[in-house]
Amino acid sequence: RSRGAVNLDSTSKFYIHNLLETQGKSGFKRLGYMSAKVEDVMVKNVKTASPEESVLKTAEIMNQYEIGCIVVTENSKPVGVVTERDILKRVVRERRDPAETKLHEVMSRPLVTVEPAATIASAARIMIKHNIKKLPVMSSDHLVGILSLTDLIPLLKEQGTSKISLKSAPEHVKRA
């Protein structure tokens, strides 16, 4: 059974699109943000769990470490990801028992990944193409990190919000 990953909301898509559009502007390009590599921005200490782990135990780990997802691994190989949204939509909303529900029942798969040497721009394009917010980083079939949309937001802040166009922004972003 294959499930798509958590969808990007319109605000997230807006910020990623602006990040990519700004790539060509001289100030942003000169500073080299989009040529930065995934390995420069990714989180290296990735929490993982077995497909047979309970959602309850996983939620406790996510809460303890204040993280938004867990990569599910089988025989040390990543096979899926479980996000806060997965737990809300596939467990809480469906009124499933988190102590009895296993990760393999609710994880997002197939797993979409990126290599550490990839540019931030290419990682952002992968996120948009696959409509995801969490992107595991793989090197030679080994999980070496994770990149999330929130890791990309500081790049926007550093380049200055005055350069972000609201022309294509969702209405709720324009009103904010």
ABEGO torsion letter per residue (X at the ends): XBBBBBBBBAAAAAAAAAAAAAAABAAAAAAGAAABBAAAABBABBBBBBAABBAAAAAAAAAAAGBABBBBBBGGBBABBBBAAAAAAAAAAAGBBAAABBAAAABBOBBBBBBAABBAAAAAAAAAAAGBABBBBBBGGBBAEBBBAAAAAAAAAAAEAAABBAAABBAAAAAX
